[in-house]
Amino acid sequence: MNIQVSPSPIPNSNAVSLTSMLDRDDYLTGLLNQVTATKTEGWLQELRQSAANWVRHSIIPTTREEEWRFTDLSSLRKVQFNVEAGKFASLEFDILPEAANSRLVFVNGVFAPELSAVSDLPSGIVVSNLAGLSAVEQEDVRQYLAQAEGAQEVFTALNTAGITDAAVVWVKKNVVVETPIHLVFISVAGNTATISQPRCLVVAESGSQVMLVEEYTNRRGAESAENGVYLTNAVTEVWVGENAEVIHTRVEWEGAEAFHIGKTAIAQARDSRYTCHAITLGAKLSRHNLEILQTGEQTQTTLNGLTIISGKQLSDTHSAIALNYPHGTSDQLHKCIVGDRAHAVFNGKVFVPKLAQLTNASQLNRNLLLSSKARVDTKPQLEITADNVKCAHGATVSQLEDDEIFYLQSRGIDENDARKLLINAFAAEVINQIPIPSLREILLNTVNNLKSLTNE
């Protein structure tokens, strides 16, 4: 596949905090003991042990650190999480018609073969859980799993330390997969707070093309607690080979009392194309670290994000794009709709070092506040040392305009419906770019039915 390690990795991106040998984080150690209780064998156990050694001398970030200053994890530290096996009976989730037979389902991090279906796939693509791969395929996976940039970030290392299985999508050279691949991670709330650590590995070899939907949900079964507390600590690695294309949609709609921490790490080789549509709707507290590392010339990166939160939700998106070679193009649009007392955070970095001449990078964060107590902290950043580039960034924060609402009311639309129309139009700019019709419809209907967004 010939993906090279970049000489200029992402600077200061969610760097792990280390303790001294005598000053360890007892809470983090407790989480580590939970996720490492189940043992594996061979190279996977060696990988896990290496990550566990790192975690033992790390700490969970605090607001004293710049990368986490708006996201307080003290509420997470008050909960004692336990690993609980997946419950497969009576689960409900949306089956996308376009991916009805190209789906992997995991429940509380455990592969659920009876809910999965992978019969509608062409030759040249492997879609499987890690344990279901052959010895030869596992050896190939070994070269990429936990090898992406940022593997020593504390939550990423915690995930690696607890790997027992993973979702694997591997597309062979020059294979074009028209069927979307749907990866579903369901958290089933129980009587005690649970932790699950989903892991995804996507490898698109040179000249290949694939569409991927990654979904995190708590679509509960009849035996589940309605709003149980749980933690999802997810990591996805995407390796895009030369002249390959990956279109990636990530949807997070966890439960109302859930914590969600996600890492998406992408390596793009020469002439590759990567598109991410990241939709955040759920969880009491969510954080998504999206990191793109350019490893060759002439890459194209498109990032579309949409965060919709209300109540007392907190949602934090941190993105970092390292354009280390000439002729790279990146285009990022992230939108936030914030209601009630919710708090959205956006921090987007684009790094353009001296080697990355003739780079074209744009970044825009647009925010819509629906109440006087809603809050957003936004920080788009460009760090440029190249002198022949075209780069721009910006951020806007606004509210629904009274004259726009009045105009719609003058056409016979009541105030509540007028607000809803304006909110839907704001969100649709991102949702309509998702290339899967059934998922677009589900998301648009979801936004339309979020009643809390139309009330102060």
Secondary structure, 3 states (H helix, E strand, C coil): CCCCCCCCCCCCCCCCEECCCCCCCHHHHHHHHHHCCCCCCHHHHHHHHHHHHHHCCEECCCCCCHHHCCCCCHHHHCCCCECCCCCCCCCCCCCCHHHCCCEEEEECCEECHHHCECCCCCCCEEEEEHHHCCHHHHHHHHCCCCCCCCCCCHHHHHHHHCCCCCEEEEECCCCECCCCEEEEEECCCCCCCEEECCEEEEEECCCCEEEEEEEEECCCCCCCCCCCCEEEEEEEEEEECCCCEEEEEEEEECCCCCEEEEEEEEEECCCCEEEEEEEECCCCEEEEEEEEEECCCCCEEEEEEEEEECCCCEEEEEEEEECCCCCCEEEEEEEEEECCCCEEEEEEEEEECCCCCCCEEEEEEEEEECCCCCEEEEEEEEEECCCCCEEEEEEEEEECCHHHHHHHHCCCCCHHHHHHHHHHHHHHHHHCCCCCHHHHHHHHHHHHCCHHHHCC
